[in-house]
Every structure is written in structure tokens, then in C-alpha cells.
Amino acid sequence: MKKIVIIPAYNEQKNLTYVINDLKTNAPDFDYIIINDGSTDDTASLCREKGFNVVNLPINLGIGASVQTGYKYALENGYDVAVQFDGDGQHEAKYLKQMYNELNKTGSDMVIGSRYLSKSGFQSTTMRRMGIRILSRLIKALHKQDIKDVTSGLRMINRKVMASFAEYYPYDYPEPETIALCIRKKFKITETPVTMRARKEGNSSIDTIQSVYYMLKVSFSIIIDYFKRR
């Protein structure tokens, strides 16, 4: 099966070389594509100098649009499996084989790399963990499925889900909302334990105030999506 790693990147110049080397060393059977989301640093120059596989978006469109661009690229180029993989060095390529085996063994449509099954490694900030628990409980209350790491950006999907995401993908903070969407569409979702690291360089784009906005906005979006099934 053709497998590809989609790496959304906004101002990740300091991290991308590490990420690509990790993929080449620990997941050599996966292709990759960097989606450079209108970075204002030297991300584009770095990709050109290193010969990295990249799609350069002309302006910053946000995480949703950059990931959706990756899924459209994967579909158009005949990939059977696609993985969302952060460009900041938090994810480890060694888990991709484990996730791929889980996808095939369970017949899942999506496999999520979860920090909260083994509870080891970087667990995010206290504020974010609180928000993650709230969103997880909301999804469980509405959809009767317990997903521990609803905000994980390490996710593997099959071609069926790729086609769905190519048609519609939330603009910002998409992970919890797309989990609810997939459950509503009766896609099978499973989790597998992974360890994540703190980002290698730079700062997260989500601060404390944005975390509160994130939780409220995503909660509202999940509730609205739930009633689409009625």
C-alpha cells in the first residue's frame, strides 16, 4: 500500500530537518509531503536547499486548510494511507509502523496516536489537559465512544476518510471536530499508545486565552455537528 506522511508547517524552519531525518530513519517506507503554510521565516528556502518534498501555499491559510491540502495531494497521487504528523518535532516516526499495523489489524478507518493510554512522555500543559478531558467527555456523551486523546495531531487514515476530508475539513482546531464527524459517518476509530515530546524549537500558536476560546468553539462545533445526524 502507498503510504504518505503529511506535515503541516508554519514557521518550522528550525524543526523540519530533524523531522524529515526522523522519518527517513524510522519510517523509510512512508513518503512525505511538507505543506508550507505561508511561513514568514526561511521554511521555503530550507525546503528548497535540502530538496525536501514540499507544497508552498502562497499565504497562511491555517492548520485546517494546510492539512486538507495534504489529503487532496494524497488522493490525487494515489496514496492508500495518509498520516498527519506535526512539523515541530513532537511526534516520533517510530510509531508509524505500530499505527499502520493497528489500522490493518482492527480494520480501522482512523488510528490516533494517543498520549493518554500509557500516560508517558510530554502530556501537554495543565490547561490543555483540562480542555482535552472536557472535549473527550463531550464526544463520549454525544456519540457513546471514549476517545482519550481527541486533540492528537498524530493520526493515520485510510483512503475512504481521505476522500471525506478532501471534501470538508474544519478551518481551525480541527482534530476533535473531525473525530465527531467521523463517528457520525460511522468510520471506525481506534487509538494506540505513543509517547510525544515537547516541541523542539519555537512556541505554540495557542496561548492560555486561545485555549479557552478553543474549548468553547470546538465544543459548540461538535454539538452542532451532532444534530446533523437528526
N, C-alpha and C positions, 0 to 999 in steps of 0.2 A: 504494500500500500504506500502511496505517496504521502509523505508527512512534512508539514511545514510549521515553523515557529514564527509567529507574528510579534514583532517587538515595537510597540508604540513608543516614540521617543520625542520628548520636548526638552531641549537643553540638557541632553545627557552626554555631552562630549567627553566628560571625564570618566564615564562609566562604560561606554559602549565597547571599547576594546576588550575590557575584562569580560563582558557578557558574551561577546562573539567567541573569544578564546575558550570560554567555559563550554559553550555549545559545541564547538568543533572538537573539543577533547572528550566531553562526556555524553554527547548525543550526536555522533557523526552521521547517523542515518536519517537525521532530520535536516531538511533545507531550512533556510530562514529568510525573512524579509524585514528590514527596518522601515517603519513608517515615520519619517521625519516630519513632525507636525509643525512646520513653520518655525523651527528653532531660531532663536536670535543669537545663539553662541556659534561655535565653529563645528556643530554636528555635521552639517552638509559637507564641509571641507574635509573633515576627518573621514567620513564615509568614502569620499572621492579618493583621498590619498591612500586609504587602506584597501580600496577595492571592495568594500562591503556592498552587499545587495541592498538597495535602498529605493524607496519611492519618496520623493520630496514633495510634500504638499506646499503650495505657494504661500499660504497663510496658516496661522494657528487655528485649527478647527475644533480642538478639544479631544478628549480621550475617546469619546463615543465614535466620532467621525473617523479618527485615525485607526481604531480597531476595525470598524466596519470596512474601511478601505482595504485592510489586510485580508478580511474574509472575502471580499469581492475579488481580490487578487488571487487568493487560493482557489476559489471556484473557477475563475476564468483559466487558470493554469492546471486544472485537473487534479488538484490535491484531494485526497480522501479524508485526511485528518489534519486539523489545524489546532495550534496551541497559542493561547495568549500568554506572553512572557514579558515581564517588566524589564525596561531598559536601565533600571537604576541599580542592578546588582543584587536585589533582594532574593531573587529566585535562583535555584540551583538546577542546572541541566541534568544532573544525575538522576533526578526523579522522573524524567520524561519516559524512560523505559517502563518504570513502575506504573505510571499513569496509562501508558499505552496497553500494558498487559491487563490492567483493570478494565479499560474500555472494552477490550475483546472478551475477557472472561465473563463479565457481567452483562454484556450486550447493552451497555450504557450509550446514551447519546451525548452525554457530557460527564466528564470526570473533573472534579475540583480538587486541587491540591490544598489540603486543609492544615492550618496551623494548630487547630484546636482539637484534633483527635489524639495526638501524642503529647500535646502541650509542651513542646520543647522548642528551643531557638527563640528568635525575636517574636514577641507576642503583640506588638503594637503598643500604643500609649493607652493609659487608663481610660481616657475619654473615648477613644475609638473603640476600645473593647466593650465599653458600656453600650455604645451605639450599635455595635455588631450584635450583641446579645438581644437588644430590643428588636432589631430588624429580623433576626433569626426567629424570635418568638412570634413576631407578626406573621411571617411566612408560614410558620407551623400552625398558627391559629386559623389562618385562612385556607391553607392548602393541605393541612394534615401531613406535612413532610418536614422532618427535622434536618435542616442543613446547618451545620455548625459554623462554617466559615463563609458567610454569604458575601463578604467583600473581597475574597481572594481574587487576585488578578492572574493566578496561575490556573488556567482552565483549558482542558482538551475537549474538542467537539468533533463529531463526525460530519459528513457532507450534508446530511439532512438538516442539521442545526445551522450549518454554514449558510445554506440556502435561505433559511428563515431570517438569520441575522443580516444577510445581504439586502433583504427587503426592508427590514426595520431594525434599528438599533438605537437605544436611548442616547441622547446627546452628551449628558454628563452623569457621573457616578453610576455607570450602567450595570455593574455586577449584580446587586440584589434585585434590581428590576428585571433583568433578563432571566434570573433564576425563576422568579414568579411567572414570567412569560412562558418559560419552557415547561414548567409544571402544568400551567393552564393548557398548553398544547399537547400535554401527555408525553413529552420527551422524558426519558429515564435519566435521572441524575444520581450519581454516586460520588462519594468523597474518598480520598486516600490520604494517609498522613504524610506530611512533608515538614521539613524544617526550613524556615526562612531566616534571612539575615536583615539587619538594619541596612538601609541604602548605603552604597559605598561612598558616594560624594554628593554634595549639594543638599538641598532641603526639599521636603514635600511641599506640594502646591496647596495642601489642605491644612489650615491652622485651626485653632480651637473654635473660633466663631464659625468658620466654614464647616466644621464638624457638626455643629448644632443644626445649621442650615441643611447640611447633607442628610441628616437623620430625618428631619421634618419633610423635606422634599421627597426623598425616596419612599418614606412611609406613605405619603399621600399618593404617590405614583403607583405603589404596589396595591393599595386599596382600590384605586380607580381601575387598574388592570384586572383585578379580581372580578369586578362587576361586568367586565366584557364577556364573561362566560355565561351570564344570565340571559 
